[in-house]
């Protein structure tokens, strides 16, 4: 069995006239936490959708566990997705279902387990994220941080080989942020799986990542361990990691000279 779970080669993808990926290539190992980082609008969430087969590339290949995602039939793609967990940026809980039923939903949809076993598994997953006592609450009764944790319990319900996190830290208060950071790290170690974090939150993401890819202009512009990136000589990587206001990513959006606009010439 290969140590590489996801292999992306020469990936090209456009939305209309805008080139999102322009020859992107990277490898994601079978175990550990891999971060995909970069400024807003660089295609980080789009990359997760391509890995999951929701979108098709214009060119290039994406292999997940040795399978070419774009060549799979509908049934084969659905079978692969059952081995993937996903934590959406919004949490995406089903608002008419209780916390318990949200976590039970994938078990009811994709297994033939009896109700006793489903209850057992759901309570275990909720306990893992610290919310077993909230099993009977409705999504509207949850805080933002609690919603993310319920969504995480649902993401691990089927014991996936990988979990993809789409901006898990956005909009969280410091306590909720700390809880999510610890949970992602602890669950990855306990389950011994692949975790992919898409984020532009530098300090918290680097604190739990084993390797990091920074993408911009459709390509990988920096990669390595968190310590390697912090000491990188690349101006682009240094600007992103340290939050500099100007650099290879300029402060000003491209425009003609201001005097031309002010005086209409």
N, C-alpha and C positions, 0 to 999 in steps of 0.2 A: 504494500500500500504506500502510495506516494506521500511525502510529507507536505506536499502542496495541495491544498483543497481547491483553490480557485486560481485559474491561469487565464490571464487576459493578454491577448496579443494583437497589436496594430489596430486598436479599436478606433473607429471613426463613427461619429454620430452628429447629426445636425438637426436643429429645429428651425425650419424655414431656411433663411439665409444665414443663420447664426451657427457657426461651427462650435459644438460643445466639446467634442473629443476629436483630436487630430493625431492619431497614431499612438494612443495611450497603451502602454504595456506594463503589467505588474503581476506579482505573485502574492497570494495570501496563504499562509501556512494553515495546516489542519488544526493546530492548537495555538492558544494564546490570543492576545488582544491586538488587533491591527486597526490603526486609526487612519481614516481618509480625511485629510484636512485641506483647507484652502478658503479663500474669500467667498462671500456669498455670490451665487450666480456662476460658480465654476463647474457645476454639474455633479456635485457629490451625491445628492438624492437621485439624480438621473442614473448614476452608476449603479446604485442599489437596484433600481428598477430593471436595468439591463441584466444584472446578475440573476434576478428573479424571473426573467423572461417576460416581464410586462411590456418591455420595449424591445425592438429589434435593432441591432446596429446597422449602419449603412455598409460597413466593411469591418473585417476582423473577426476574431473568435473569442468566445467566453466559454471556458470549460469549468464545470463544477463537479468535483469528485469524478473526474475523467469523462464526464458527459458534455457534449457540445450542446449548450442550451438552445441554440437556434435551430438545431436539427431534430429536436425532440417532438414527438407527437403531443397532442393535447393531453392525453392520458399520462404519458411519460412525464410531461412537464408538471402536471398536478402531483404526481407521485414524488417528484423531486422537491416541490414546494412544501410537501408535508414534512420534509426533513430540514426545513428552514424555519427558524423563528424570526419574527419581525416585530420590532418595537417602533411604532409610527410616532412621528413628531407630536401629534395631537393626542396620542394614546389610543384614539379610535375605538373606545368602548361602545358597546351596543347600549344605547341609553334606556331602552325598555327592559333590559335584563339586569338582574342583581349582580353584585360582584361574583358570587358563587357561579351563577349561570354564565357569566362572561367567560370565566376560566373553563367551565365545563363545555362550552360550545364546541371547540375543536375536537374534544374527546367524543362528543355525541356525533359529530359530523364524520369523523374519520376512523372510528373504532367501533367494535361490537361489544364493548365492555358493559357489564350490568351496572345498575344504579349504585349498588354498594361499592363497587370498585371505583366508579367515577367519583363518588363522594370522598372516598379515601384519597384518591390522587389529587383532587381539587384542594382539599384541606392541606395536604402536604405542600403543594405549590404555593398556596397562600401563606402558609407558615414560613416558607423559605424567604418570602419578601416581607414578612412581619405583619401581615394583614389577615390572619386567620379569624381574628375577632371582628373583622369588617365584612364577613362573608354575606350577611343579609342586607347590607346597605345597597342603595341604588347609586349609579354614577353621579347623579346630581348632588348627592350628599358627600362626595369626596373632594378633598383638596386637589390641587394640580399635581402635587408630588405623589399623593396616594393613587391617583388615576394612573400615573406612569408605572407605579409598582404593581397595580392590578394588571395592567397591560403586559408587564414583564412576566408575571405569573402565567398569563395566558400564552405568552410566547414560548415558555418552556414546558407547556402542558404535554406536548407529544415527544418530549425528550429529543429535541433536534440536534443535528450534528453541527449547526452553526446558528448564531443569532445576529441579525443586522439591526443596529440601533441608528435611527434617523434623528439626529439632533436631540439626544435624550436630555440634555441639560438646559435647553432653552426655556426661559421664563420661570426657573425654579429659585426659591429662596435659598439662602446659604445652608440651612439645615436639610432641606429636601435634596439639595445638590449633593451634600456630603453623603446622605443615605444612598442615593442612586450610584454615586461613584463607588462606594464600598460594595453595594450589591452586585454591580457589574463585575467587579474584580473577584469577589468571593464566589459568585455563581460560575464564572469562567473556570476558576480553579477547581471547584467541586465537581462540575460536570465534565471537565477536561475536553472542552470543545473550542471551536473557532468563534471569536466574537469580532465583529466589524463595527467600528464606531465612526459614523459620519458626523463631524462637528467642526465648528470654528472656535470652540472654547479651549484655548491653548493650555492653561495651567492644569485644569482637571483632567483633560484628555491625556496629556502627556504623563500625568501621575500614575496612570494604570495601563498604559500601552507598552507592548513589547516592541512593536515596530510601527513606523509612521510613514505614510506617503503624503506629500503635499502636491496638490495639482493646481495648475493654472494654465491658461491659454491652450487647454486641450491636452496637456501632457503632464507627466510627472516632472516636477522641477526640484524636488528634494525627497530624499528617503533615507531611512536609517533608524537607529534607536533614538529615544528621546534625548539622551546625552549627546549623541553625535549631531543631532540637528541643532541643539542649543549652541554647539561650538562650530557650526557650519560656516565656511568662508563664503558661501553663496549669498550675494546681496539680497536676492529674492527671499531665500529661506530665512535669513536674518531679519528682514523687514517683517515677515509674517509672524515668526516666533516671538519677536520682541515688541510687536505692535507699533512699529515706527510709522509716522503719519505720511511720510513721503519716501520714495525710493523707486525701484523698478515698477511698482504699482503706484502711478503718480497721484497726487492730490487732485489735480484738475482733470476733468473729463476732456477728451480732445475737442478743441474749438479753435476758430480763427482768432487772430489778435483782438483783444477787447476793444481797442479804439475803432476797429471796423464795425463792431456791433453798436457801440455807443453813438457813433456819428453816421451810421448807415452807409458807409463807403464799402 
